Amino acid sequence: MLRGEKVALRARIDADVEILDEELYTDVLNASRADVKPWTPLAPGGPASPHRIREPDDKHAPFSIVDLKTHELAGECSLWSIDTHNRLAHIGVSLRPSHRGRGLGTDAVAVLCHYAFVVRSLHRLQIETLADNVGMINAATKNGFTPEGKLRSNAWVFGEFHDEVIFGLLLDEWLARRGPAAT
């Protein structure tokens, strides 16, 4: 288990899957905003659940987010498209509605950065999010990510195109923010 100030990241367990499906996947609008694939109806907790962990995969590191204050499942996060040759990965975070707006996403991003840079020895992290996703933009900014660009009309969400923004963080930038104790 990896710990931050507000959250712990742990392996996904079966009990998490139905909760994540029920609160994140059945919310069609938000599920559509969070995925590059079109939403399709799936039975919560079923074998096709997008939250079910299949086989270990070197290109994807999924975690469940636990609120350290309440010990409740707060959501999910992951490093995805992990590229071990170029030493980079992308970050994704989804919180249950009842856990949003409390800084848990920002802390989850911080813990993922530690995991990516220290445990996985990556060099670069990237976040792509819809341009109106204030929560993720704040989480990226508070963790030292630099805005790198906008992809105009790049995401098809619920019948219309939306802009996406890209943020990046390099290992040296992350180390500089942590100070001398980090080396």
TITOR-608972 format. One record per atom (N, C-alpha, C): residue number from 1; atom name; z, x, y. Coordinates in nm, 3 decimals, always signed. Example, Ala and Ser with C-alpha at 12.3 -4.5 7.8 and 13.67 -1.06 7.14 Angstrom:
2
  pos  site        w        u        v
    1     N   +0.780   +1.319   -0.569
    1    CA   +0.780   +1.230   -0.450
    1     C   +0.780   +1.320   -0.330
    2     N   +0.708   +1.285   -0.225
    2    CA   +0.714   +1.367   -0.106
    2     C   +0.787   +1.290   +0.003
//
This chain:
183
  pos  site        w        u        v
    1     N   +0.000   +0.085   -0.117
    1    CA   +0.000   +0.000   +0.000
    1     C   +0.000   +0.090   +0.124
    2     N   -0.079   +0.051   +0.222
    2    CA   -0.086   +0.123   +0.349
    2     C   -0.015   +0.039   +0.454
    3     N   +0.071   +0.103   +0.535
    3    CA   +0.151   +0.029   +0.633
    3     C   +0.115   +0.067   +0.775
    4     N   +0.111   -0.034   +0.860
    4    CA   +0.100   -0.015   +1.003
    4     C   +0.229   -0.062   +1.067
    5     N   +0.225   -0.094   +1.195
    5    CA   +0.343   -0.145   +1.264
    5     C   +0.367   -0.292   +1.233
    6     N   +0.259   -0.368   +1.216
    6    CA   +0.270   -0.513   +1.196
    6     C   +0.218   -0.561   +1.061
    7     N   +0.132   -0.481   +0.999
    7    CA   +0.069   -0.524   +0.874
    7     C   +0.076   -0.417   +0.768
    8     N   +0.062   -0.462   +0.645
    8    CA   +0.040   -0.373   +0.531
    8     C   -0.093   -0.413   +0.469
    9     N   -0.167   -0.315   +0.424
    9    CA   -0.292   -0.340   +0.353
    9     C   -0.268   -0.307   +0.207
   10     N   -0.301   -0.403   +0.121
   10    CA   -0.281   -0.382   -0.022
   10     C   -0.403   -0.431   -0.098
   11     N   -0.405   -0.400   -0.226
   11    CA   -0.513   -0.447   -0.313
   11     C   -0.511   -0.599   -0.318
   12     N   -0.628   -0.657   -0.331
   12    CA   -0.642   -0.802   -0.344
   12     C   -0.591   -0.846   -0.479
   13     N   -0.512   -0.952   -0.483
   13    CA   -0.465   -1.008   -0.609
   13     C   -0.523   -1.149   -0.624
   14     N   -0.522   -1.200   -0.746
   14    CA   -0.582   -1.331   -0.774
   14     C   -0.525   -1.441   -0.685
   15     N   -0.395   -1.437   -0.657
   15    CA   -0.333   -1.542   -0.576
   15     C   -0.389   -1.545   -0.433
   16     N   -0.441   -1.433   -0.385
   16    CA   -0.499   -1.426   -0.250
   16     C   -0.631   -1.501   -0.241
   17     N   -0.707   -1.498   -0.349
   17    CA   -0.846   -1.545   -0.346
   17     C   -0.856   -1.691   -0.305
   18     N   -0.780   -1.778   -0.367
   18    CA   -0.789   -1.919   -0.334
   18     C   -0.745   -1.946   -0.190
   19     N   -0.643   -1.878   -0.142
   19    CA   -0.598   -1.894   -0.004
   19     C   -0.706   -1.850   +0.093
   20     N   -0.765   -1.733   +0.070
   20    CA   -0.870   -1.684   +0.158
   20     C   -0.992   -1.775   +0.155
   21     N   -1.027   -1.822   +0.036
   21    CA   -1.140   -1.916   +0.025
   21     C   -1.110   -2.043   +0.104
   22     N   -0.992   -2.098   +0.084
   22    CA   -0.955   -2.226   +0.146
   22     C   -0.950   -2.217   +0.298
   23     N   -0.895   -2.107   +0.350
   23    CA   -0.875   -2.098   +0.495
   23     C   -0.985   -2.023   +0.569
   24     N   -1.055   -1.935   +0.501
   24    CA   -1.161   -1.860   +0.570
   24     C   -1.300   -1.907   +0.530
   25     N   -1.323   -1.925   +0.402
   25    CA   -1.459   -1.959   +0.359
   25     C   -1.494   -2.105   +0.383
   26     N   -1.400   -2.197   +0.366
   26    CA   -1.434   -2.339   +0.386
   26     C   -1.446   -2.375   +0.533
   27     N   -1.406   -2.286   +0.623
   27    CA   -1.431   -2.303   +0.766
   27     C   -1.574   -2.254   +0.790
   28     N   -1.668   -2.345   +0.776
   28    CA   -1.810   -2.309   +0.771
   28     C   -1.855   -2.232   +0.896
   29     N   -1.813   -2.276   +1.014
   29    CA   -1.856   -2.209   +1.136
   29     C   -1.805   -2.065   +1.139
   30     N   -1.676   -2.045   +1.117
   30    CA   -1.622   -1.908   +1.121
   30     C   -1.673   -1.823   +1.006
   31     N   -1.689   -1.881   +0.888
   31    CA   -1.746   -1.805   +0.776
   31     C   -1.888   -1.762   +0.809
   32     N   -1.964   -1.848   +0.876
   32    CA   -2.101   -1.814   +0.915
   32     C   -2.103   -1.704   +1.020
   33     N   -2.003   -1.703   +1.106
   33    CA   -1.996   -1.600   +1.211
   33     C   -1.957   -1.464   +1.153
   34     N   -1.892   -1.464   +1.038
   34    CA   -1.839   -1.340   +0.981
   34     C   -1.927   -1.277   +0.875
   35     N   -2.035   -1.341   +0.837
   35    CA   -2.115   -1.290   +0.726
   35     C   -2.262   -1.284   +0.765
   36     N   -2.333   -1.191   +0.706
   36    CA   -2.477   -1.179   +0.733
   36     C   -2.558   -1.271   +0.644
   37     N   -2.494   -1.329   +0.542
   37    CA   -2.563   -1.420   +0.451
   37     C   -2.535   -1.564   +0.493
   38     N   -2.626   -1.655   +0.461
   38    CA   -2.600   -1.795   +0.494
   38     C   -2.486   -1.851   +0.409
   39     N   -2.410   -1.942   +0.467
   39    CA   -2.300   -2.007   +0.398
   39     C   -2.356   -2.100   +0.291
   40     N   -2.294   -2.099   +0.174
   40    CA   -2.328   -2.194   +0.068
   40     C   -2.196   -2.248   +0.013
   41     N   -2.195   -2.372   -0.036
   41    CA   -2.070   -2.428   -0.087
   41     C   -2.028   -2.360   -0.218
   42     N   -1.900   -2.323   -0.223
   42    CA   -1.842   -2.262   -0.342
   42     C   -1.704   -2.322   -0.366
   43     N   -1.668   -2.336   -0.490
   43    CA   -1.534   -2.386   -0.524
   43     C   -1.431   -2.280   -0.490
   44     N   -1.323   -2.317   -0.416
   44    CA   -1.219   -2.219   -0.383
   44     C   -1.161   -2.155   -0.508
   45     N   -1.153   -2.023   -0.507
   45    CA   -1.097   -1.949   -0.619
   45     C   -1.191   -1.930   -0.737
   46     N   -1.312   -1.984   -0.727
   46    CA   -1.407   -1.976   -0.838
   46     C   -1.462   -1.837   -0.859
   47     N   -1.538   -1.819   -0.966
   47    CA   -1.589   -1.685   -1.000
   47     C   -1.687   -1.629   -0.896
   48     N   -1.753   -1.715   -0.818
   48    CA   -1.849   -1.666   -0.719
   48     C   -1.786   -1.643   -0.582
   49     N   -1.655   -1.659   -0.571
   49    CA   -1.586   -1.642   -0.443
   49     C   -1.620   -1.508   -0.378
   50     N   -1.651   -1.509   -0.248
   50    CA   -1.677   -1.382   -0.180
   50     C   -1.550   -1.298   -0.165
   51     N   -1.434   -1.357   -0.188
   51    CA   -1.307   -1.285   -0.175
   51     C   -1.259   -1.225   -0.307
   52     N   -1.324   -1.260   -0.417
   52    CA   -1.286   -1.208   -0.547
   52     C   -1.337   -1.065   -0.560
   53     N   -1.251   -0.976   -0.604
   53    CA   -1.289   -0.837   -0.624
   53     C   -1.350   -0.824   -0.763
   54     N   -1.467   -0.767   -0.768
   54    CA   -1.533   -0.750   -0.896
   54     C   -1.502   -0.612   -0.951
   55     N   -1.596   -0.530   -0.969
   55    CA   -1.574   -0.395   -1.020
   55     C   -1.544   -0.300   -0.903
   56     N   -1.470   -0.192   -0.930
   56    CA   -1.450   -0.091   -0.825
   56     C   -1.586   -0.043   -0.774
   57     N   -1.591   -0.015   -0.645
   57    CA   -1.718   +0.017   -0.581
   57     C   -1.693   +0.125   -0.475
   58     N   -1.761   +0.239   -0.487
   58    CA   -1.743   +0.348   -0.391
   58     C   -1.794   +0.314   -0.252
   59     N   -1.873   +0.208   -0.239
   59    CA   -1.930   +0.172   -0.110
   59     C   -1.852   +0.061   -0.038
   60     N   -1.744   +0.012   -0.101
   60    CA   -1.669   -0.100   -0.043
   60     C   -1.522   -0.084   -0.077
   61     N   -1.435   -0.087   +0.023
   61    CA   -1.290   -0.077   +0.002
   61     C   -1.224   -0.200   +0.063
   62     N   -1.206   -0.306   -0.018
   62    CA   -1.146   -0.431   +0.034
   62     C   -0.993   -0.430   +0.022
   63     N   -0.928   -0.491   +0.120
   63    CA   -0.783   -0.503   +0.122
   63     C   -0.744   -0.645   +0.159
   64     N   -0.626   -0.685   +0.115
   64    CA   -0.560   -0.803   +0.169
   64     C   -0.464   -0.755   +0.276
   65     N   -0.452   -0.833   +0.383
   65    CA   -0.362   -0.800   +0.494
   65     C   -0.236   -0.883   +0.478
   66     N   -0.121   -0.816   +0.480
   66    CA   +0.008   -0.883   +0.470
   66     C   +0.084   -0.864   +0.601
   67     N   +0.133   -0.973   +0.658
   67    CA   +0.214   -0.970   +0.779
   67     C   +0.352   -0.914   +0.741
   68     N   +0.390   -0.799   +0.797
   68    CA   +0.517   -0.736   +0.760
   68     C   +0.638   -0.817   +0.805
   69     N   +0.621   -0.898   +0.909
   69    CA   +0.734   -0.979   +0.958
   69     C   +0.764   -1.096   +0.864
   70     N   +0.660   -1.163   +0.817
   70    CA   +0.679   -1.284   +0.734
   70     C   +0.651   -1.260   +0.586
   71     N   +0.588   -1.147   +0.554
   71    CA   +0.545   -1.113   +0.417
   71     C   +0.439   -1.209   +0.363
   72     N   +0.371   -1.281   +0.452
   72    CA   +0.265   -1.374   +0.413
   72     C   +0.130   -1.304   +0.413
   73     N   +0.039   -1.355   +0.333
   73    CA   -0.099   -1.311   +0.338
   73     C   -0.156   -1.351   +0.473
   74     N   -0.202   -1.254   +0.550
   74    CA   -0.252   -1.282   +0.685
   74     C   -0.405   -1.286   +0.690
   75     N   -0.471   -1.224   +0.593
   75    CA   -0.617   -1.221   +0.594
   75     C   -0.669   -1.111   +0.505
   76     N   -0.786   -1.064   +0.540
   76    CA   -0.853   -0.959   +0.462
   76     C   -0.921   -0.862   +0.556
   77     N   -0.945   -0.742   +0.507
   77    CA   -1.021   -0.643   +0.583
   77     C   -1.086   -0.547   +0.484
   78     N   -1.180   -0.471   +0.533
   78    CA   -1.246   -0.376   +0.445
   78     C   -1.320   -0.268   +0.522
   79     N   -1.342   -0.160   +0.449
   79    CA   -1.446   -0.065   +0.486
   79     C   -1.565   -0.102   +0.401
   80     N   -1.681   -0.115   +0.460
   80    CA   -1.799   -0.153   +0.383
   80     C   -1.916   -0.061   +0.421
   81     N   -2.016   -0.061   +0.336
   81    CA   -2.129   +0.033   +0.350
   81     C   -2.079   +0.176   +0.369
   82     N   -1.984   +0.215   +0.285
   82    CA   -1.931   +0.350   +0.293
   82     C   -2.041   +0.447   +0.247
   83     N   -2.070   +0.542   +0.333
   83    CA   -2.173   +0.642   +0.307
   83     C   -2.104   +0.777   +0.296
   84     N   -2.086   +0.827   +0.174
   84    CA   -2.012   +0.952   +0.155
   84     C   -2.093   +1.075   +0.194
   85     N   -2.225   +1.064   +0.200
   85    CA   -2.306   +1.178   +0.243
   85     C   -2.293   +1.199   +0.393
   86     N   -2.312   +1.094   +0.470
   86    CA   -2.301   +1.103   +0.616
   86     C   -2.159   +1.081   +0.665
   87     N   -2.067   +1.047   +0.573
   87    CA   -1.925   +1.029   +0.599
   87     C   -1.899   +0.923   +0.706
   88     N   -1.956   +0.805   +0.682
   88    CA   -1.936   +0.695   +0.775
   88     C   -1.915   +0.565   +0.699
   89     N   -1.861   +0.467   +0.771
   89    CA   -1.839   +0.334   +0.714
   89     C   -1.828   +0.233   +0.827
   90     N   -1.833   +0.107   +0.788
   90    CA   -1.819   -0.005   +0.880
   90     C   -1.686   -0.074   +0.852
   91     N   -1.631   -0.138   +0.955
   91    CA   -1.503   -0.208   +0.942
   91     C   -1.525   -0.357   +0.961
   92     N   -1.458   -0.437   +0.878
   92    CA   -1.455   -0.582   +0.892
   92     C   -1.314   -0.633   +0.877
   93     N   -1.278   -0.734   +0.958
   93    CA   -1.145   -0.795   +0.953
   93     C   -1.161   -0.945   +0.969
   94     N   -1.091   -1.022   +0.886
   94    CA   -1.086   -1.168   +0.899
   94     C   -0.941   -1.212   +0.880
   95     N   -0.888   -1.282   +0.978
   95    CA   -0.750   -1.331   +0.971
   95     C   -0.748   -1.482   +0.949
   96     N   -0.648   -1.527   +0.875
   96    CA   -0.625   -1.671   +0.859
   96     C   -0.594   -1.728   +0.997
   97     N   -0.636   -1.852   +1.027
   97    CA   -0.616   -1.909   +1.160
   97     C   -0.471   -1.902   +1.209
   98     N   -0.375   -1.923   +1.122
   98    CA   -0.234   -1.921   +1.164
   98     C   -0.182   -1.782   +1.197
   99     N   -0.261   -1.679   +1.172
   99    CA   -0.217   -1.542   +1.197
   99     C   -0.296   -1.473   +1.309
  100     N   -0.380   -1.547   +1.377
  100    CA   -0.460   -1.490   +1.485
  100     C   -0.381   -1.485   +1.615
  101     N   -0.419   -1.393   +1.703
  101    CA   -0.359   -1.385   +1.835
  101     C   -0.223   -1.318   +1.839
  102     N   -0.187   -1.246   +1.735
  102    CA   -0.055   -1.181   +1.730
  102     C   -0.064   -1.029   +1.716
  103     N   -0.185   -0.975   +1.731
  103    CA   -0.203   -0.830   +1.722
  103     C   -0.217   -0.777   +1.580
  104     N   -0.223   -0.868   +1.482
  104    CA   -0.235   -0.823   +1.343
  104     C   -0.371   -0.760   +1.316
  105     N   -0.476   -0.814   +1.376
  105    CA   -0.610   -0.757   +1.358
  105     C   -0.620   -0.618   +1.417
  106     N   -0.560   -0.599   +1.533
  106    CA   -0.559   -0.467   +1.596
  106     C   -0.487   -0.365   +1.508
  107     N   -0.374   -0.406   +1.452
  107    CA   -0.300   -0.316   +1.364
  107     C   -0.376   -0.291   +1.234
  108     N   -0.443   -0.393   +1.181
  108    CA   -0.523   -0.375   +1.059
  108     C   -0.635   -0.273   +1.084
  109     N   -0.699   -0.280   +1.200
  109    CA   -0.804   -0.182   +1.233
  109     C   -0.743   -0.043   +1.239
  110     N   -0.623   -0.029   +1.299
  110    CA   -0.558   +0.102   +1.307
  110     C   -0.530   +0.158   +1.168
  111     N   -0.481   +0.074   +1.077
  111    CA   -0.452   +0.119   +0.941
  111     C   -0.581   +0.156   +0.868
  112     N   -0.687   +0.078   +0.888
  112    CA   -0.817   +0.111   +0.827
  112     C   -0.869   +0.245   +0.879
  113     N   -0.848   +0.273   +1.008
  113    CA   -0.891   +0.402   +1.064
  113     C   -0.817   +0.515   +0.994
  114     N   -0.687   +0.501   +0.979
  114    CA   -0.609   +0.604   +0.908
  114     C   -0.663   +0.623   +0.766
  115     N   -0.683   +0.514   +0.696
  115    CA   -0.735   +0.522   +0.559
  115     C   -0.872   +0.592   +0.557
  116     N   -0.959   +0.553   +0.649
  116    CA   -1.095   +0.609   +0.650
  116     C   -1.096   +0.758   +0.682
  117     N   -1.020   +0.796   +0.784
  117    CA   -1.024   +0.935   +0.829
  117     C   -0.936   +1.028   +0.745
  118     N   -0.820   +0.981   +0.703
  118    CA   -0.727   +1.069   +0.631
  118     C   -0.750   +1.064   +0.480
  119     N   -0.757   +0.944   +0.425
  119    CA   -0.769   +0.931   +0.280
  119     C   -0.912   +0.953   +0.233
  120     N   -1.009   +0.892   +0.303
  120    CA   -1.149   +0.900   +0.260
  120     C   -1.227   +1.014   +0.324
  121     N   -1.167   +1.085   +0.420
  121    CA   -1.230   +1.199   +0.486
  121     C   -1.363   +1.164   +0.553
  122     N   -1.367   +1.046   +0.615
  122    CA   -1.488   +1.005   +0.685
  122     C   -1.492   +1.067   +0.825
  123     N   -1.608   +1.064   +0.886
  123    CA   -1.630   +1.124   +1.017
  123     C   -1.654   +1.019   +1.126
  124     N   -1.706   +0.902   +1.087
  124    CA   -1.744   +0.800   +1.185
  124     C   -1.715   +0.661   +1.129
  125     N   -1.664   +0.574   +1.216
  125    CA   -1.646   +0.433   +1.183
  125     C   -1.722   +0.349   +1.283
  126     N   -1.770   +0.236   +1.235
  126    CA   -1.849   +0.147   +1.321
  126     C   -1.804   +0.003   +1.301
  127     N   -1.801   -0.070   +1.411
  127    CA   -1.772   -0.213   +1.409
  127     C   -1.888   -0.284   +1.475
  128     N   -1.944   -0.383   +1.405
  128    CA   -2.042   -0.472   +1.465
  128     C   -1.978   -0.609   +1.468
  129     N   -1.987   -0.677   +1.582
  129    CA   -1.930   -0.811   +1.591
  129     C   -2.011   -0.893   +1.690
  130     N   -1.997   -1.024   +1.679
  130    CA   -2.064   -1.109   +1.776
  130     C   -2.010   -1.079   +1.916
  131     N   -2.097   -1.087   +2.014
  131    CA   -2.060   -1.050   +2.151
  131     C   -1.951   -1.139   +2.210
  132     N   -1.928   -1.257   +2.152
  132    CA   -1.822   -1.345   +2.203
  132     C   -1.695   -1.339   +2.118
  133     N   -1.685   -1.244   +2.026
  133    CA   -1.567   -1.231   +1.941
  133     C   -1.463   -1.145   +2.013
  134     N   -1.391   -1.208   +2.103
  134    CA   -1.295   -1.138   +2.189
  134     C   -1.188   -1.067   +2.107
  135     N   -1.140   -1.130   +1.999
  135    CA   -1.036   -1.069   +1.917
  135     C   -1.079   -0.936   +1.857
  136     N   -1.198   -0.931   +1.799
  136    CA   -1.244   -0.806   +1.737
  136     C   -1.280   -0.703   +1.842
  137     N   -1.336   -0.747   +1.954
  137    CA   -1.368   -0.653   +2.062
  137     C   -1.239   -0.590   +2.114
  138     N   -1.134   -0.670   +2.132
  138    CA   -1.005   -0.615   +2.176
  138     C   -0.947   -0.520   +2.072
  139     N   -0.955   -0.556   +1.944
  139    CA   -0.903   -0.469   +1.838
  139     C   -0.976   -0.335   +1.837
  140     N   -1.108   -0.339   +1.856
  140    CA   -1.186   -0.215   +1.860
  140     C   -1.147   -0.130   +1.980
  141     N   -1.143   -0.192   +2.096
  141    CA   -1.112   -0.119   +2.220
  141     C   -0.972   -0.059   +2.216
  142     N   -0.874   -0.136   +2.172
  142    CA   -0.736   -0.087   +2.167
  142     C   -0.719   +0.028   +2.068
  143     N   -0.809   +0.040   +1.973
  143    CA   -0.804   +0.149   +1.876
  143     C   -0.895   +0.265   +1.913
  144     N   -0.949   +0.264   +2.035
  144    CA   -1.026   +0.378   +2.084
  144     C   -1.174   +0.377   +2.053
  145     N   -1.226   +0.268   +1.997
  145    CA   -1.369   +0.259   +1.971
  145     C   -1.446   +0.252   +2.103
  146     N   -1.561   +0.314   +2.105
  146    CA   -1.647   +0.317   +2.222
  146     C   -1.760   +0.216   +2.205
  147     N   -1.784   +0.133   +2.309
  147    CA   -1.902   +0.044   +2.301
  147     C   -2.028   +0.129   +2.299
  148     N   -2.116   +0.100   +2.203
  148    CA   -2.236   +0.181   +2.187
  148     C   -2.365   +0.103   +2.211
  149     N   -2.355   -0.028   +2.216
  149    CA   -2.478   -0.101   +2.243
  149     C   -2.467   -0.248   +2.209
  150     N   -2.573   -0.318   +2.244
  150    CA   -2.585   -0.461   +2.216
  150     C   -2.715   -0.485   +2.142
  151     N   -2.707   -0.565   +2.037
  151    CA   -2.825   -0.608   +1.964
  151     C   -2.852   -0.753   +2.005
  152     N   -2.955   -0.771   +2.084
  152    CA   -2.984   -0.903   +2.139
  152     C   -3.038   -0.996   +2.032
  153     N   -2.984   -1.119   +2.030
  153    CA   -3.028   -1.223   +1.937
  153     C   -3.040   -1.170   +1.794
  154     N   -2.938   -1.099   +1.749
  154    CA   -2.944   -1.032   +1.619
  154     C   -2.881   -1.111   +1.504
  155     N   -2.798   -1.210   +1.537
  155    CA   -2.726   -1.282   +1.431
  155     C   -2.759   -1.431   +1.438
  156     N   -2.804   -1.485   +1.327
  156    CA   -2.834   -1.629   +1.316
  156     C   -2.706   -1.699   +1.271
  157     N   -2.649   -1.780   +1.358
  157    CA   -2.523   -1.848   +1.329
  157     C   -2.536   -1.995   +1.366
  158     N   -2.529   -2.078   +1.268
  158    CA   -2.524   -2.223   +1.289
  158     C   -2.635   -2.274   +1.380
  159     N   -2.756   -2.233   +1.353
  159    CA   -2.871   -2.288   +1.424
  159     C   -2.912   -2.219   +1.551
  160     N   -2.852   -2.105   +1.581
  160    CA   -2.896   -2.031   +1.700
  160     C   -2.866   -1.882   +1.684
  161     N   -2.941   -1.803   +1.759
  161    CA   -2.921   -1.659   +1.756
  161     C   -2.811   -1.620   +1.854
  162     N   -2.734   -1.519   +1.814
  162    CA   -2.627   -1.465   +1.898
  162     C   -2.644   -1.315   +1.911
  163     N   -2.598   -1.261   +2.024
  163    CA   -2.597   -1.116   +2.043
  163     C   -2.481   -1.056   +1.962
  164     N   -2.503   -0.934   +1.916
  164    CA   -2.397   -0.856   +1.853
  164     C   -2.372   -0.731   +1.936
  165     N   -2.249   -0.682   +1.934
  165    CA   -2.215   -0.558   +2.000
  165     C   -2.169   -0.458   +1.895
  166     N   -2.193   -0.331   +1.923
  166    CA   -2.161   -0.223   +1.830
  166     C   -2.060   -0.130   +1.897
  167     N   -1.958   -0.093   +1.819
  167    CA   -1.856   +0.001   +1.863
  167     C   -1.849   +0.114   +1.762
  168     N   -1.824   +0.236   +1.810
  168    CA   -1.810   +0.350   +1.720
  168     C   -1.687   +0.432   +1.752
  169     N   -1.633   +0.497   +1.650
  169    CA   -1.518   +0.587   +1.666
  169     C   -1.541   +0.708   +1.576
  170     N   -1.530   +0.827   +1.635
  170    CA   -1.546   +0.951   +1.561
  170     C   -1.409   +1.010   +1.527
  171     N   -1.404   +1.087   +1.421
  171    CA   -1.280   +1.149   +1.377
  171     C   -1.212   +1.225   +1.491
  172     N   -1.286   +1.307   +1.565
  172    CA   -1.227   +1.386   +1.674
  172     C   -1.165   +1.297   +1.781
  173     N   -1.229   +1.184   +1.810
  173    CA   -1.173   +1.091   +1.909
  173     C   -1.043   +1.029   +1.858
  174     N   -1.043   +0.994   +1.731
  174    CA   -0.923   +0.934   +1.669
  174     C   -0.809   +1.036   +1.669
  175     N   -0.838   +1.159   +1.632
  175    CA   -0.735   +1.264   +1.632
  175     C   -0.681   +1.289   +1.772
  176     N   -0.767   +1.290   +1.872
  176    CA   -0.724   +1.314   +2.010
  176     C   -0.629   +1.203   +2.058
  177     N   -0.652   +1.080   +2.016
  177    CA   -0.565   +0.968   +2.055
  177     C   -0.428   +0.978   +1.988
  178     N   -0.424   +1.038   +1.870
  178    CA   -0.298   +1.048   +1.795
  178     C   -0.211   +1.161   +1.847
  179     N   -0.270   +1.261   +1.913
  179    CA   -0.192   +1.371   +1.968
  179     C   -0.169   +1.484   +1.869
  180     N   -0.092   +1.587   +1.911
  180    CA   -0.073   +1.707   +1.830
  180     C   -0.008   +1.683   +1.694
  181     N   +0.077   +1.582   +1.682
  181    CA   +0.145   +1.556   +1.555
  181     C   +0.050   +1.514   +1.446
  182     N   -0.072   +1.477   +1.483
  182    CA   -0.168   +1.424   +1.386
  182     C   -0.236   +1.535   +1.305
  183     N   -0.234   +1.657   +1.352
  183    CA   -0.310   +1.762   +1.284
  183     C   -0.239   +1.825   +1.169
//
